[in-house]
Amino acid sequence: MLIIGTLNNGLNLLGVSSFYQLVVKGIVILIAVLLDRKKSA
């Protein structure tokens, strides 16, 4: 959750639109899930 919060703050400071903020957060979550699955396999 710390990473998502930091990402929110950074993207807000950069003036990134809400749509792209959601896209970036989705990509980060997807990467985290893929890395977890790879580690568990």
N, CA, C, O and CB atoms as a CASP TS submission, in Angstrom:
PFRMAT TS
TARGET T0000
AUTHOR 0000-0000-0000
METHOD Language model
MODEL 1
PARENT N/A
ATOM      1  N   MET     1       0.822  -1.192   0.000  1.00  0.00           N
ATOM      2  CA  MET     1       0.000   0.000   0.000  1.00  0.00           C
ATOM      3  C   MET     1       0.865   1.255   0.000  1.00  0.00           C
ATOM      4  O   MET     1       0.448   2.300  -0.499  1.00  0.00           O
ATOM      5  CB  MET     1      -0.935  -0.001   1.202  1.00  0.00           C
ATOM      6  N   LEU     2       2.054   1.154   0.551  1.00  0.00           N
ATOM      7  CA  LEU     2       2.953   2.305   0.569  1.00  0.00           C
ATOM      8  C   LEU     2       3.333   2.706  -0.848  1.00  0.00           C
ATOM      9  O   LEU     2       3.412   3.893  -1.164  1.00  0.00           O
ATOM     10  CB  LEU     2       4.212   1.996   1.390  1.00  0.00           C
ATOM     11  N   ILE     3       3.566   1.725  -1.690  1.00  0.00           N
ATOM     12  CA  ILE     3       3.940   2.016  -3.082  1.00  0.00           C
ATOM     13  C   ILE     3       2.789   2.704  -3.800  1.00  0.00           C
ATOM     14  O   ILE     3       3.008   3.671  -4.531  1.00  0.00           O
ATOM     15  CB  ILE     3       4.339   0.718  -3.830  1.00  0.00           C
ATOM     16  N   ILE     4       1.570   2.222  -3.605  1.00  0.00           N
ATOM     17  CA  ILE     4       0.404   2.826  -4.269  1.00  0.00           C
ATOM     18  C   ILE     4       0.205   4.258  -3.770  1.00  0.00           C
ATOM     19  O   ILE     4      -0.097   5.147  -4.566  1.00  0.00           O
ATOM     20  CB  ILE     4      -0.879   1.979  -4.013  1.00  0.00           C
ATOM     21  N   GLY     5       0.368   4.490  -2.488  1.00  0.00           N
ATOM     22  CA  GLY     5       0.224   5.837  -1.938  1.00  0.00           C
ATOM     23  C   GLY     5       1.279   6.788  -2.475  1.00  0.00           C
ATOM     24  O   GLY     5       0.979   7.929  -2.825  1.00  0.00           O
ATOM     25  N   THR     6       2.507   6.314  -2.538  1.00  0.00           N
ATOM     26  CA  THR     6       3.584   7.127  -3.094  1.00  0.00           C
ATOM     27  C   THR     6       3.328   7.426  -4.560  1.00  0.00           C
ATOM     28  O   THR     6       3.567   8.541  -5.024  1.00  0.00           O
ATOM     29  CB  THR     6       4.932   6.423  -2.926  1.00  0.00           C
ATOM     30  N   LEU     7       2.845   6.438  -5.283  1.00  0.00           N
ATOM     31  CA  LEU     7       2.517   6.627  -6.698  1.00  0.00           C
ATOM     32  C   LEU     7       1.417   7.669  -6.850  1.00  0.00           C
ATOM     33  O   LEU     7       1.505   8.544  -7.713  1.00  0.00           O
ATOM     34  CB  LEU     7       2.081   5.292  -7.341  1.00  0.00           C
ATOM     35  N   ASN     8       0.381   7.581  -6.015  1.00  0.00           N
ATOM     36  CA  ASN     8      -0.705   8.570  -6.059  1.00  0.00           C
ATOM     37  C   ASN     8      -0.168   9.981  -5.866  1.00  0.00           C
ATOM     38  O   ASN     8      -0.490  10.889  -6.633  1.00  0.00           O
ATOM     39  CB  ASN     8      -1.759   8.260  -4.987  1.00  0.00           C
ATOM     40  N   ASN     9       0.654  10.156  -4.836  1.00  0.00           N
ATOM     41  CA  ASN     9       1.193  11.485  -4.555  1.00  0.00           C
ATOM     42  C   ASN     9       2.063  11.987  -5.701  1.00  0.00           C
ATOM     43  O   ASN     9       1.948  13.141  -6.114  1.00  0.00           O
ATOM     44  CB  ASN     9       1.999  11.465  -3.260  1.00  0.00           C
ATOM     45  N   GLY    10       2.920  11.131  -6.206  1.00  0.00           N
ATOM     46  CA  GLY    10       3.808  11.535  -7.291  1.00  0.00           C
ATOM     47  C   GLY    10       3.055  11.895  -8.558  1.00  0.00           C
ATOM     48  O   GLY    10       3.357  12.899  -9.204  1.00  0.00           O
ATOM     49  N   LEU    11       2.076  11.076  -8.913  1.00  0.00           N
ATOM     50  CA  LEU    11       1.311  11.345 -10.129  1.00  0.00           C
ATOM     51  C   LEU    11       0.479  12.612  -9.981  1.00  0.00           C
ATOM     52  O   LEU    11       0.311  13.361 -10.942  1.00  0.00           O
ATOM     53  CB  LEU    11       0.406  10.157 -10.467  1.00  0.00           C
ATOM     54  N   ASN    12      -0.046  12.855  -8.776  1.00  0.00           N
ATOM     55  CA  ASN    12      -0.792  14.095  -8.535  1.00  0.00           C
ATOM     56  C   ASN    12       0.115  15.316  -8.656  1.00  0.00           C
ATOM     57  O   ASN    12      -0.269  16.329  -9.240  1.00  0.00           O
ATOM     58  CB  ASN    12      -1.449  14.065  -7.147  1.00  0.00           C
ATOM     59  N   LEU    13       1.313  15.212  -8.102  1.00  0.00           N
ATOM     60  CA  LEU    13       2.250  16.332  -8.181  1.00  0.00           C
ATOM     61  C   LEU    13       2.655  16.621  -9.621  1.00  0.00           C
ATOM     62  O   LEU    13       2.897  17.770  -9.990  1.00  0.00           O
ATOM     63  CB  LEU    13       3.490  16.045  -7.340  1.00  0.00           C
ATOM     64  N   LEU    14       2.727  15.565 -10.433  1.00  0.00           N
ATOM     65  CA  LEU    14       3.088  15.745 -11.842  1.00  0.00           C
ATOM     66  C   LEU    14       1.911  16.215 -12.683  1.00  0.00           C
ATOM     67  O   LEU    14       2.087  16.583 -13.845  1.00  0.00           O
ATOM     68  CB  LEU    14       3.632  14.449 -12.410  1.00  0.00           C
ATOM     69  N   GLY    15       0.719  16.205 -12.112  1.00  0.00           N
ATOM     70  CA  GLY    15      -0.464  16.665 -12.837  1.00  0.00           C
ATOM     71  C   GLY    15      -0.998  15.649 -13.828  1.00  0.00           C
ATOM     72  O   GLY    15      -1.611  16.019 -14.830  1.00  0.00           O
ATOM     73  N   VAL    16      -0.770  14.367 -13.556  1.00  0.00           N
ATOM     74  CA  VAL    16      -1.252  13.301 -14.435  1.00  0.00           C
ATOM     75  C   VAL    16      -2.761  13.157 -14.246  1.00  0.00           C
ATOM     76  O   VAL    16      -3.260  13.231 -13.123  1.00  0.00           O
ATOM     77  CB  VAL    16      -0.519  11.947 -14.140  1.00  0.00           C
ATOM     78  N   SER    17      -3.483  12.952 -15.341  1.00  0.00           N
ATOM     79  CA  SER    17      -4.941  12.841 -15.262  1.00  0.00           C
ATOM     80  C   SER    17      -5.361  11.574 -14.513  1.00  0.00           C
ATOM     81  O   SER    17      -4.592  10.620 -14.395  1.00  0.00           O
ATOM     82  CB  SER    17      -5.553  12.845 -16.672  1.00  0.00           C
ATOM     83  N   SER    18      -6.584  11.589 -14.015  1.00  0.00           N
ATOM     84  CA  SER    18      -7.107  10.467 -13.220  1.00  0.00           C
ATOM     85  C   SER    18      -7.084   9.163 -13.995  1.00  0.00           C
ATOM     86  O   SER    18      -6.773   8.111 -13.435  1.00  0.00           O
ATOM     87  CB  SER    18      -8.527  10.759 -12.762  1.00  0.00           C
ATOM     88  N   PHE    19      -7.411   9.224 -15.281  1.00  0.00           N
ATOM     89  CA  PHE    19      -7.437   8.008 -16.095  1.00  0.00           C
ATOM     90  C   PHE    19      -6.062   7.348 -16.118  1.00  0.00           C
ATOM     91  O   PHE    19      -5.947   6.142 -15.901  1.00  0.00           O
ATOM     92  CB  PHE    19      -7.898   8.328 -17.530  1.00  0.00           C
ATOM     93  N   TYR    20      -5.028   8.127 -16.378  1.00  0.00           N
ATOM     94  CA  TYR    20      -3.685   7.556 -16.458  1.00  0.00           C
ATOM     95  C   TYR    20      -3.175   7.120 -15.093  1.00  0.00           C
ATOM     96  O   TYR    20      -2.369   6.194 -15.002  1.00  0.00           O
ATOM     97  CB  TYR    20      -2.723   8.560 -17.071  1.00  0.00           C
ATOM     98  N   GLN    21      -3.633   7.772 -14.034  1.00  0.00           N
ATOM     99  CA  GLN    21      -3.266   7.316 -12.696  1.00  0.00           C
ATOM    100  C   GLN    21      -3.807   5.913 -12.452  1.00  0.00           C
ATOM    101  O   GLN    21      -3.109   5.058 -11.908  1.00  0.00           O
ATOM    102  CB  GLN    21      -3.793   8.290 -11.624  1.00  0.00           C
ATOM    103  N   LEU    22      -5.058   5.679 -12.858  1.00  0.00           N
ATOM    104  CA  LEU    22      -5.651   4.347 -12.699  1.00  0.00           C
ATOM    105  C   LEU    22      -4.921   3.314 -13.549  1.00  0.00           C
ATOM    106  O   LEU    22      -4.710   2.184 -13.111  1.00  0.00           O
ATOM    107  CB  LEU    22      -7.136   4.373 -13.072  1.00  0.00           C
ATOM    108  N   VAL    23      -4.538   3.699 -14.758  1.00  0.00           N
ATOM    109  CA  VAL    23      -3.809   2.783 -15.641  1.00  0.00           C
ATOM    110  C   VAL    23      -2.475   2.395 -15.006  1.00  0.00           C
ATOM    111  O   VAL    23      -2.118   1.218 -14.980  1.00  0.00           O
ATOM    112  CB  VAL    23      -3.578   3.429 -17.033  1.00  0.00           C
ATOM    113  N   VAL    24      -1.747   3.371 -14.499  1.00  0.00           N
ATOM    114  CA  VAL    24      -0.444   3.100 -13.885  1.00  0.00           C
ATOM    115  C   VAL    24      -0.606   2.214 -12.658  1.00  0.00           C
ATOM    116  O   VAL    24       0.165   1.273 -12.470  1.00  0.00           O
ATOM    117  CB  VAL    24       0.262   4.415 -13.501  1.00  0.00           C
ATOM    118  N   LYS    25      -1.597   2.502 -11.820  1.00  0.00           N
ATOM    119  CA  LYS    25      -1.825   1.674 -10.628  1.00  0.00           C
ATOM    120  C   LYS    25      -2.201   0.252 -11.018  1.00  0.00           C
ATOM    121  O   LYS    25      -1.764  -0.702 -10.374  1.00  0.00           O
ATOM    122  CB  LYS    25      -2.926   2.287  -9.748  1.00  0.00           C
ATOM    123  N   GLY    26      -2.999   0.101 -12.055  1.00  0.00           N
ATOM    124  CA  GLY    26      -3.367  -1.233 -12.528  1.00  0.00           C
ATOM    125  C   GLY    26      -2.161  -2.012 -13.008  1.00  0.00           C
ATOM    126  O   GLY    26      -2.033  -3.204 -12.732  1.00  0.00           O
ATOM    127  N   ILE    27      -1.272  -1.337 -13.730  1.00  0.00           N
ATOM    128  CA  ILE    27      -0.059  -1.996 -14.223  1.00  0.00           C
ATOM    129  C   ILE    27       0.829  -2.421 -13.062  1.00  0.00           C
ATOM    130  O   ILE    27       1.386  -3.518 -13.076  1.00  0.00           O
ATOM    131  CB  ILE    27       0.718  -1.065 -15.173  1.00  0.00           C
ATOM    132  N   VAL    28       0.966  -1.560 -12.056  1.00  0.00           N
ATOM    133  CA  VAL    28       1.787  -1.896 -10.887  1.00  0.00           C
ATOM    134  C   VAL    28       1.212  -3.108 -10.162  1.00  0.00           C
ATOM    135  O   VAL    28       1.963  -4.000  -9.766  1.00  0.00           O
ATOM    136  CB  VAL    28       1.880  -0.695  -9.923  1.00  0.00           C
ATOM    137  N   ILE    29      -0.098  -3.153  -9.983  1.00  0.00           N
ATOM    138  CA  ILE    29      -0.735  -4.296  -9.316  1.00  0.00           C
ATOM    139  C   ILE    29      -0.557  -5.562 -10.141  1.00  0.00           C
ATOM    140  O   ILE    29      -0.279  -6.628  -9.592  1.00  0.00           O
ATOM    141  CB  ILE    29      -2.236  -4.025  -9.078  1.00  0.00           C
ATOM    142  N   LEU    30      -0.713  -5.453 -11.450  1.00  0.00           N
ATOM    143  CA  LEU    30      -0.536  -6.609 -12.332  1.00  0.00           C
ATOM    144  C   LEU    30       0.885  -7.148 -12.245  1.00  0.00           C
ATOM    145  O   LEU    30       1.081  -8.360 -12.167  1.00  0.00           O
ATOM    146  CB  LEU    30      -0.868  -6.234 -13.783  1.00  0.00           C
ATOM    147  N   ILE    31       1.867  -6.274 -12.255  1.00  0.00           N
ATOM    148  CA  ILE    31       3.265  -6.704 -12.139  1.00  0.00           C
ATOM    149  C   ILE    31       3.502  -7.384 -10.794  1.00  0.00           C
ATOM    150  O   ILE    31       4.203  -8.394 -10.727  1.00  0.00           O
ATOM    151  CB  ILE    31       4.222  -5.502 -12.307  1.00  0.00           C
ATOM    152  N   ALA    32       2.924  -6.839  -9.721  1.00  0.00           N
ATOM    153  CA  ALA    32       3.089  -7.436  -8.393  1.00  0.00           C
ATOM    154  C   ALA    32       2.501  -8.844  -8.349  1.00  0.00           C
ATOM    155  O   ALA    32       3.100  -9.750  -7.771  1.00  0.00           O
ATOM    156  CB  ALA    32       2.426  -6.554  -7.323  1.00  0.00           C
ATOM    157  N   VAL    33       1.337  -9.026  -8.955  1.00  0.00           N
ATOM    158  CA  VAL    33       0.706 -10.349  -8.978  1.00  0.00           C
ATOM    159  C   VAL    33       1.548 -11.322  -9.788  1.00  0.00           C
ATOM    160  O   VAL    33       1.756 -12.461  -9.371  1.00  0.00           O
ATOM    161  CB  VAL    33      -0.718 -10.266  -9.561  1.00  0.00           C
ATOM    162  N   LEU    34       2.034 -10.880 -10.943  1.00  0.00           N
ATOM    163  CA  LEU    34       2.851 -11.757 -11.783  1.00  0.00           C
ATOM    164  C   LEU    34       4.147 -12.154 -11.081  1.00  0.00           C
ATOM    165  O   LEU    34       4.567 -13.308 -11.158  1.00  0.00           O
ATOM    166  CB  LEU    34       3.168 -11.073 -13.113  1.00  0.00           C
ATOM    167  N   LEU    35       4.778 -11.205 -10.401  1.00  0.00           N
ATOM    168  CA  LEU    35       6.003 -11.528  -9.665  1.00  0.00           C
ATOM    169  C   LEU    35       5.725 -12.494  -8.521  1.00  0.00           C
ATOM    170  O   LEU    35       6.530 -13.387  -8.256  1.00  0.00           O
ATOM    171  CB  LEU    35       6.651 -10.254  -9.125  1.00  0.00           C
ATOM    172  N   ASP    36       4.598 -12.324  -7.842  1.00  0.00           N
ATOM    173  CA  ASP    36       4.236 -13.221  -6.750  1.00  0.00           C
ATOM    174  C   ASP    36       3.974 -14.633  -7.262  1.00  0.00           C
ATOM    175  O   ASP    36       4.387 -15.615  -6.646  1.00  0.00           O
ATOM    176  CB  ASP    36       3.005 -12.691  -6.014  1.00  0.00           C
ATOM    177  N   ARG    37       3.287 -14.721  -8.391  1.00  0.00           N
ATOM    178  CA  ARG    37       3.017 -16.043  -8.972  1.00  0.00           C
ATOM    179  C   ARG    37       4.304 -16.722  -9.406  1.00  0.00           C
ATOM    180  O   ARG    37       4.466 -17.929  -9.232  1.00  0.00           O
ATOM    181  CB  ARG    37       2.063 -15.922 -10.167  1.00  0.00           C
ATOM    182  N   LYS    38       5.223 -15.942  -9.973  1.00  0.00           N
ATOM    183  CA  LYS    38       6.495 -16.506 -10.421  1.00  0.00           C
ATOM    184  C   LYS    38       7.310 -16.991  -9.225  1.00  0.00           C
ATOM    185  O   LYS    38       7.955 -18.038  -9.284  1.00  0.00           O
ATOM    186  CB  LYS    38       7.297 -15.465 -11.230  1.00  0.00           C
ATOM    187  N   LYS    39       7.273 -16.213  -8.134  1.00  0.00           N
ATOM    188  CA  LYS    39       8.017 -16.582  -6.938  1.00  0.00           C
ATOM    189  C   LYS    39       7.422 -17.836  -6.297  1.00  0.00           C
ATOM    190  O   LYS    39       8.157 -18.669  -5.767  1.00  0.00           O
ATOM    191  CB  LYS    39       8.025 -15.421  -5.933  1.00  0.00           C
ATOM    192  N   SER    40       6.102 -17.974  -6.342  1.00  0.00           N
ATOM    193  CA  SER    40       5.425 -19.114  -5.717  1.00  0.00           C
ATOM    194  C   SER    40       5.572 -20.393  -6.527  1.00  0.00           C
ATOM    195  O   SER    40       5.474 -21.489  -5.976  1.00  0.00           O
ATOM    196  CB  SER    40       3.957 -18.804  -5.526  1.00  0.00           C
ATOM    197  N   ALA    41       5.805 -20.266  -7.823  1.00  0.00           N
ATOM    198  CA  ALA    41       5.866 -21.444  -8.701  1.00  0.00           C
ATOM    199  C   ALA    41       7.151 -22.209  -8.550  1.00  0.00           C
ATOM    200  O   ALA    41       7.349 -23.222  -9.220  1.00  0.00           O
ATOM    201  CB  ALA    41       5.700 -21.038 -10.137  1.00  0.00           C
TER
END
